[in-house]
Amino acid sequence: MAWHDVPPWTAKRAAADEQMGQVAEIVRRWHVRRISSTTAVERLRELLEPVRVRVGGQEHTPEVQS
């Protein structure tokens, strides 16, 4: 997709909006007691924490490309 089709800031905002929708869904399920507090916190951590990949013997955090 070319830059002029979807500007980077629009794509980033759409990704953030989608992520907030997922957070809201987790909180909604916790609020109606479909999932426990522990499960909700684990899912939120999985969703919000950056992915860390081990390369060789050292932990590597991927760089954010903008």
DRENPA-3360 file (N, C-alpha, C; in nm, 2 decimals, always signed):
BEGIN
1 = MAWHDVPP = +0.09/-0.12/+0.00/+0.00/+0.00/+0.00/+0.09/+0.12/+0.00 ~ +0.06/+0.21/-0.09/+0.14/+0.33/-0.10/+0.11/+0.43/+0.02 ~ +0.21/+0.51/+0.04/+0.20/+0.61/+0.15/+0.08/+0.70/+0.14 ~ +0.05/+0.74/+0.01/-0.06/+0.84/-0.01/-0.20/+0.77/+0.01 ~ -0.20/+0.64/+0.00/-0.33/+0.57/+0.03/-0.37/+0.58/+0.17 ~ -0.28/+0.55/+0.26/-0.31/+0.56/+0.41/-0.18/+0.63/+0.47 ~ -0.19/+0.75/+0.52/-0.08/+0.81/+0.58/-0.04/+0.74/+0.71 ~ +0.09/+0.74/+0.75/+0.13/+0.66/+0.87/+0.06/+0.70/+0.99;
9 = WTAKRAAA = +0.03/+0.83/+1.01/-0.04/+0.87/+1.14/-0.18/+0.82/+1.14 ~ -0.25/+0.80/+1.02/-0.38/+0.75/+1.02/-0.38/+0.60/+1.05 ~ -0.28/+0.53/+0.99/-0.27/+0.38/+1.02/-0.24/+0.36/+1.17 ~ -0.15/+0.44/+1.23/-0.12/+0.43/+1.37/-0.24/+0.45/+1.46 ~ -0.32/+0.55/+1.42/-0.44/+0.58/+1.50/-0.54/+0.47/+1.49 ~ -0.55/+0.41/+1.37/-0.65/+0.30/+1.35/-0.60/+0.18/+1.43 ~ -0.47/+0.16/+1.44/-0.42/+0.04/+1.52/-0.45/+0.07/+1.67 ~ -0.43/+0.19/+1.71/-0.45/+0.23/+1.85/-0.60/+0.22/+1.88;
17 = DEQMGQVA = -0.68/+0.26/+1.79/-0.83/+0.25/+1.81/-0.87/+0.10/+1.83 ~ -0.81/+0.02/+1.74/-0.84/-0.13/+1.75/-0.80/-0.19/+1.88 ~ -0.68/-0.15/+1.92/-0.62/-0.20/+2.05/-0.71/-0.15/+2.17 ~ -0.76/-0.03/+2.17/-0.85/+0.02/+2.27/-0.98/-0.05/+2.27 ~ -1.03/-0.09/+2.15/-1.15/-0.17/+2.14/-1.13/-0.31/+2.21 ~ -1.01/-0.37/+2.19/-0.98/-0.50/+2.25/-0.97/-0.48/+2.40 ~ -0.91/-0.37/+2.45/-0.91/-0.34/+2.60/-1.05/-0.33/+2.65 ~ -1.13/-0.25/+2.58/-1.27/-0.23/+2.63/-1.35/-0.37/+2.64;
25 = EIVRRWHV = -1.32/-0.45/+2.54/-1.39/-0.59/+2.54/-1.35/-0.67/+2.66 ~ -1.22/-0.67/+2.69/-1.16/-0.74/+2.81/-1.23/-0.69/+2.93 ~ -1.23/-0.56/+2.95/-1.29/-0.50/+3.07/-1.44/-0.53/+3.08 ~ -1.51/-0.52/+2.96/-1.65/-0.56/+2.96/-1.67/-0.70/+3.01 ~ -1.59/-0.79/+2.96/-1.61/-0.93/+3.00/-1.58/-0.95/+3.15 ~ -1.48/-0.88/+3.20/-1.45/-0.88/+3.34/-1.56/-0.83/+3.43 ~ -1.62/-0.72/+3.38/-1.73/-0.65/+3.45/-1.85/-0.73/+3.46 ~ -1.88/-0.81/+3.36/-2.00/-0.90/+3.37/-1.96/-1.04/+3.43;
33 = RRISSTTA = -1.84/-1.05/+3.48/-1.79/-1.17/+3.54/-1.78/-1.29/+3.45 ~ -1.76/-1.27/+3.33/-1.73/-1.39/+3.24/-1.59/-1.43/+3.25 ~ -1.49/-1.34/+3.29/-1.36/-1.38/+3.32/-1.31/-1.33/+3.45 ~ -1.22/-1.39/+3.51/-1.17/-1.35/+3.65/-1.08/-1.23/+3.63 ~ -1.05/-1.17/+3.75/-0.96/-1.05/+3.75/-0.82/-1.09/+3.70 ~ -0.78/-1.21/+3.74/-0.64/-1.26/+3.70/-0.64/-1.28/+3.55 ~ -0.74/-1.34/+3.50/-0.74/-1.37/+3.35/-0.74/-1.23/+3.28 ~ -0.82/-1.14/+3.33/-0.83/-1.01/+3.26/-0.70/-0.94/+3.26;
41 = VERLRELL = -0.63/-0.94/+3.37/-0.50/-0.87/+3.38/-0.40/-0.94/+3.29 ~ -0.40/-1.08/+3.28/-0.31/-1.15/+3.20/-0.33/-1.11/+3.05 ~ -0.46/-1.11/+3.01/-0.49/-1.07/+2.87/-0.45/-0.93/+2.84 ~ -0.47/-0.84/+2.93/-0.43/-0.70/+2.91/-0.28/-0.69/+2.90 ~ -0.20/-0.76/+2.98/-0.06/-0.76/+2.97/-0.01/-0.81/+2.83 ~ -0.07/-0.92/+2.79/-0.04/-0.98/+2.66/-0.06/-0.88/+2.55 ~ -0.17/-0.80/+2.56/-0.21/-0.71/+2.46/-0.12/-0.59/+2.46 ~ -0.08/-0.54/+2.58/-0.02/-0.41/+2.59/+0.13/-0.41/+2.60;
49 = EPVRVRVG = +0.19/-0.52/+2.65/+0.34/-0.53/+2.66/+0.40/-0.55/+2.53 ~ +0.52/-0.49/+2.51/+0.59/-0.52/+2.38/+0.64/-0.66/+2.37 ~ +0.65/-0.71/+2.25/+0.70/-0.84/+2.23/+0.85/-0.84/+2.24 ~ +0.90/-0.93/+2.32/+1.05/-0.94/+2.34/+1.09/-1.07/+2.28 ~ +1.20/-1.07/+2.20/+1.25/-1.18/+2.13/+1.39/-1.20/+2.18 ~ +1.43/-1.33/+2.21/+1.57/-1.35/+2.25/+1.65/-1.38/+2.12 ~ +1.76/-1.31/+2.11/+1.85/-1.33/+2.00/+1.98/-1.36/+2.06 ~ +2.03/-1.48/+2.03/+2.15/-1.53/+2.09/+2.13/-1.54/+2.24;
57 = GQEHTPEV = +2.22/-1.49/+2.32/+2.21/-1.50/+2.47/+2.15/-1.37/+2.53 ~ +2.12/-1.27/+2.45/+2.07/-1.15/+2.50/+1.92/-1.12/+2.46 ~ +1.85/-1.06/+2.55/+1.71/-1.02/+2.51/+1.71/-0.90/+2.42 ~ +1.62/-0.91/+2.32/+1.62/-0.80/+2.22/+1.48/-0.75/+2.22 ~ +1.46/-0.61/+2.23/+1.33/-0.55/+2.21/+1.33/-0.49/+2.07 ~ +1.24/-0.53/+1.98/+1.24/-0.47/+1.85/+1.22/-0.32/+1.85 ~ +1.28/-0.26/+1.75/+1.27/-0.11/+1.74/+1.14/-0.08/+1.68 ~ +1.08/+0.03/+1.72/+0.96/+0.08/+1.66/+1.00/+0.16/+1.54;
65 = QS = +0.94/+0.12/+1.42/+0.97/+0.20/+1.30/+0.86/+0.29/+1.27 ~ +0.89/+0.41/+1.24/+0.78/+0.51/+1.21/+0.80/+0.56/+1.07;
% end
